[in-house]
């Protein structure tokens, strides 16, 4: 297993946000963390990445505790893409190159530049490489943030709503890229998602959070309409199209039924 989370709990001002969270993610797997707003999805990612310190539990990456690692070692192991990428007066190329910081000793090497160039091509950012990131769209900035995480060459990718601010075409492209990188490089990815159908199409496993605990988890083929209804309070049906589960709400259709 690349990631092992065991008994993780987090509280904020005496309010329990997460309680006894336990799960594993293997090499080559994509896990989608699902659930309504405010259930702790982002908080869980931040605890795994040590941005927040849980009050109990452990997080192991490649069998080593992240809480005993320094920031550089964490950056070697974990690439994190926040839901809202920060802007600054940097061109996109330099912003992506910053992801190589954990690997750079005295100077930027030809290999560093080649890795950055490869990420730019992978995410089709060539036309933006020399533009300032405070002058590009939110969706373009999200792609730059993903490229910066990829050039870290991490063992684990943590992605908080990686398709936010993206149009449909770019949403599909980003999810396909994430899945391809995970499979081809033998790493793991954990992503929070609101779009159930895209999550269930591009992830290998799902995990629903509700009330601070794991309500249900499993292979995407195992998700049930009963689980989705219990988590979101909305009756649904699940049908399969080309082998992929598709969640269809039963309320609020165009005829008002």
C-alpha positions as CSV (number, residue, x, y, z in Angstrom):
1,X,0.0,0.0,0.0
2,X,1.2,3.5,-0.8
3,X,-1.2,5.2,1.6
4,X,-2.4,3.9,5.0
5,X,-4.7,6.0,7.2
6,X,-5.4,4.4,10.5
7,X,-7.7,5.8,13.2
8,X,-7.4,9.4,12.0
9,X,-9.6,11.9,14.0
10,X,-9.7,15.7,13.8
11,X,-11.5,18.3,15.9
12,X,-11.9,22.0,15.6
13,X,-12.8,24.1,18.6
14,X,-14.1,21.0,20.4
15,X,-16.3,20.0,17.4
16,X,-15.5,16.6,15.9
17,X,-14.9,16.9,12.2
18,X,-13.5,13.4,11.5
19,X,-13.6,10.3,13.7
20,X,-11.7,7.1,13.4
21,X,-11.0,7.3,9.6
22,X,-9.4,4.1,8.3
23,X,-8.5,3.3,4.7
24,X,-5.8,2.2,2.3
25,X,-4.9,3.1,-1.2
26,X,-2.7,0.8,-3.2
27,X,-0.3,1.5,-6.0
28,X,-2.1,2.3,-9.2
29,X,-5.4,3.1,-7.5
30,X,-7.5,6.2,-7.6
31,X,-9.8,6.8,-4.6
32,X,-12.7,9.3,-4.8
33,X,-13.8,10.9,-1.5
34,X,-17.5,11.8,-1.7
35,X,-20.1,13.4,0.4
36,X,-22.1,16.7,0.9
37,X,-20.5,20.0,1.6
38,X,-19.0,20.3,5.1
39,X,-18.4,16.6,5.9
40,X,-14.6,17.0,6.1
41,X,-13.4,15.9,2.7
42,X,-10.9,18.8,2.3
43,X,-10.0,18.5,6.0
44,X,-9.1,14.9,5.5
45,X,-6.7,15.7,2.6
46,X,-5.1,18.5,4.7
47,X,-4.5,16.0,7.5
48,X,-2.9,13.5,5.2
49,X,-0.6,16.2,3.9
50,X,0.1,17.5,7.5
51,X,-1.3,21.0,6.7
52,X,-3.6,20.2,9.6
53,X,-2.5,18.0,12.6
54,X,-5.1,15.3,13.6
55,X,-5.8,14.8,17.2
56,X,-5.4,11.0,16.8
57,X,-4.4,8.4,14.3
58,X,-1.6,7.8,11.8
59,X,-0.9,8.4,8.2
60,X,1.7,6.3,6.4
61,X,3.1,6.8,2.9
62,X,5.2,4.0,1.7
63,X,5.1,2.6,5.3
64,X,6.6,5.8,6.8
65,X,4.7,8.2,9.0
66,X,4.2,11.6,7.4
67,X,4.2,13.2,10.9
68,X,7.9,12.3,11.3
69,X,8.9,13.8,8.0
70,X,10.2,17.2,7.2
71,X,8.5,19.4,4.7
72,X,11.0,18.5,1.9
73,X,10.5,14.8,2.5
74,X,6.7,15.2,2.4
75,X,7.0,17.1,-0.9
76,X,9.0,14.2,-2.3
77,X,6.2,11.8,-1.3
78,X,3.0,13.8,-1.7
79,X,1.8,16.2,-4.4
80,X,-1.2,18.4,-3.3
81,X,-3.5,20.3,-5.5
82,X,-5.8,22.6,-3.6
83,X,-9.3,23.5,-4.7
84,X,-8.3,27.2,-5.1
85,X,-4.8,27.7,-6.5
86,X,-3.0,30.7,-5.3
87,X,-2.0,33.4,-7.8
88,X,1.3,35.4,-7.8
89,X,3.3,37.4,-10.2
90,X,4.9,34.4,-11.8
91,X,4.8,33.1,-15.3
92,X,3.2,29.6,-15.6
93,X,6.5,28.0,-16.5
94,X,8.2,29.2,-13.3
95,X,5.1,28.3,-11.2
96,X,5.3,24.7,-12.5
97,X,9.1,24.6,-12.1
98,X,8.6,25.4,-8.4
99,X,7.3,21.9,-8.0
100,X,10.8,20.7,-8.6
101,X,12.1,22.5,-5.5
102,X,12.4,19.4,-3.4
103,X,14.7,17.8,-6.0
104,X,16.9,20.8,-6.8
105,X,20.2,21.0,-5.0
106,X,22.3,23.9,-6.3
107,X,20.8,24.7,-9.7
108,X,18.1,23.7,-12.1
109,X,19.3,20.7,-14.1
110,X,18.5,19.7,-17.7
111,X,16.4,16.9,-16.2
112,X,14.3,19.3,-14.1
113,X,13.6,21.4,-17.2
114,X,12.7,18.2,-19.2
115,X,10.3,17.1,-16.5
116,X,8.6,20.5,-16.5
117,X,8.4,20.6,-20.3
118,X,6.8,17.1,-20.3
119,X,4.1,18.2,-17.8
120,X,3.4,21.3,-19.9
121,X,2.9,19.1,-22.9
122,X,0.8,16.6,-21.0
123,X,-1.6,19.3,-19.8
124,X,-1.5,21.2,-23.1
125,X,-0.2,24.4,-21.4
126,X,2.3,25.4,-24.1
127,X,0.4,28.5,-25.1
128,X,0.3,29.6,-21.4
129,X,3.8,28.8,-20.4
130,X,5.1,32.4,-20.6
131,X,2.0,34.1,-19.4
132,X,1.6,35.4,-15.8
133,X,-0.6,33.2,-13.7
134,X,-2.5,36.1,-12.3
135,X,-3.7,36.9,-15.8
136,X,-5.1,33.4,-16.8
137,X,-8.5,31.9,-16.1
138,X,-9.4,29.8,-13.0
139,X,-9.5,26.7,-15.1
140,X,-6.1,27.3,-16.6
141,X,-4.7,28.1,-13.2
142,X,-6.0,24.7,-12.0
143,X,-4.1,22.9,-14.7
144,X,-0.9,24.8,-13.8
145,X,-1.4,23.7,-10.2
146,X,-1.8,20.1,-11.3
147,X,1.3,20.3,-13.5
148,X,3.3,21.7,-10.5
149,X,2.2,18.7,-8.4
150,X,3.1,16.2,-11.2
151,X,6.7,17.5,-11.6
152,X,7.3,16.7,-7.9
153,X,7.2,13.1,-9.0
154,X,5.2,12.1,-5.9
155,X,4.2,8.7,-4.7
156,X,0.8,10.1,-3.8
157,X,-1.4,12.7,-5.4
158,X,-4.0,14.6,-3.3
159,X,-6.5,16.5,-5.3
160,X,-9.2,18.7,-3.9
161,X,-11.9,19.1,-6.5
162,X,-9.5,18.8,-9.4
163,X,-12.2,19.7,-12.0
164,X,-13.5,22.8,-10.3
165,X,-13.6,25.9,-12.7
166,X,-13.1,23.6,-15.7
167,X,-15.5,23.2,-18.6
168,X,-16.7,19.8,-19.5
169,X,-14.0,19.0,-22.1
170,X,-11.2,20.0,-19.7
171,X,-12.9,18.1,-16.8
172,X,-12.7,14.9,-18.8
173,X,-9.2,15.6,-20.0
174,X,-7.9,16.3,-16.4
175,X,-9.5,13.1,-15.0
176,X,-8.1,11.0,-17.8
177,X,-4.6,12.5,-17.3
178,X,-4.8,11.8,-13.5
179,X,-5.9,8.2,-14.2
180,X,-3.2,7.7,-16.8
181,X,-0.4,9.1,-14.6
182,X,-1.5,6.9,-11.7
183,X,-1.5,3.8,-13.8
184,X,1.6,4.4,-15.9
185,X,3.8,5.6,-13.0
186,X,2.5,3.2,-10.3
187,X,1.5,5.9,-7.9
188,X,-1.8,6.6,-6.0
189,X,-4.3,9.4,-6.1
190,X,-7.0,10.5,-3.6
191,X,-9.4,13.1,-4.9
192,X,-12.4,14.8,-3.5
193,X,-15.3,15.2,-5.9
194,X,-18.9,16.6,-6.0
195,X,-19.8,15.1,-9.4
196,X,-20.7,11.5,-8.5
197,X,-20.8,10.3,-12.1
198,X,-17.4,11.5,-13.0
199,X,-16.0,10.2,-9.8
200,X,-17.5,6.8,-10.3
201,X,-16.2,6.7,-13.9
202,X,-12.6,7.7,-13.3
203,X,-11.9,6.3,-9.8
204,X,-11.2,2.7,-8.8
205,X,-12.7,3.0,-5.3
206,X,-15.1,5.4,-3.6
207,X,-15.5,6.5,0.0
208,X,-18.5,8.4,1.3
209,X,-18.2,10.6,4.4
210,X,-21.1,11.4,6.5
211,X,-21.3,12.8,10.1
212,X,-17.5,12.7,10.4
213,X,-17.2,9.0,9.7
214,X,-16.8,6.7,6.7
215,X,-20.4,5.9,5.9
216,X,-19.6,3.5,3.1
217,X,-16.6,2.5,0.9
218,X,-15.7,0.0,-1.8
219,X,-15.1,-0.6,-5.5
220,X,-17.0,1.7,-7.8
221,X,-19.0,-1.3,-9.1
222,X,-20.4,-1.8,-5.6
223,X,-22.0,1.6,-5.0
224,X,-25.7,1.4,-4.4
225,X,-28.6,3.8,-4.8
226,X,-29.5,3.2,-1.1
227,X,-26.1,4.5,0.0
228,X,-26.3,7.6,-2.2
229,X,-29.8,8.4,-0.9
230,X,-28.7,7.9,2.7
231,X,-25.7,10.2,2.2
232,X,-27.4,13.0,0.2
233,X,-31.0,12.7,1.3
234,X,-32.0,12.4,-2.4
235,X,-33.7,9.4,-4.0
236,X,-31.7,8.1,-7.0
237,X,-31.4,5.2,-9.3
238,X,-28.1,3.7,-10.5
239,X,-27.9,2.4,-14.1
240,X,-24.9,1.1,-15.9
241,X,-23.7,2.5,-19.3
242,X,-20.8,0.8,-21.0
243,X,-19.9,-0.8,-17.6
244,X,-19.9,2.5,-15.7
245,X,-22.4,3.2,-12.9
246,X,-24.5,6.3,-13.6
247,X,-26.4,8.0,-10.8
248,X,-29.8,9.5,-11.8
249,X,-31.8,11.6,-9.3
250,X,-35.5,10.8,-9.1
251,X,-36.6,14.3,-8.1
252,X,-36.6,17.6,-9.9
253,X,-36.8,16.4,-13.5
254,X,-37.8,18.8,-16.3
255,X,-41.5,17.8,-15.9
256,X,-41.5,18.6,-12.2
257,X,-41.9,15.0,-11.2
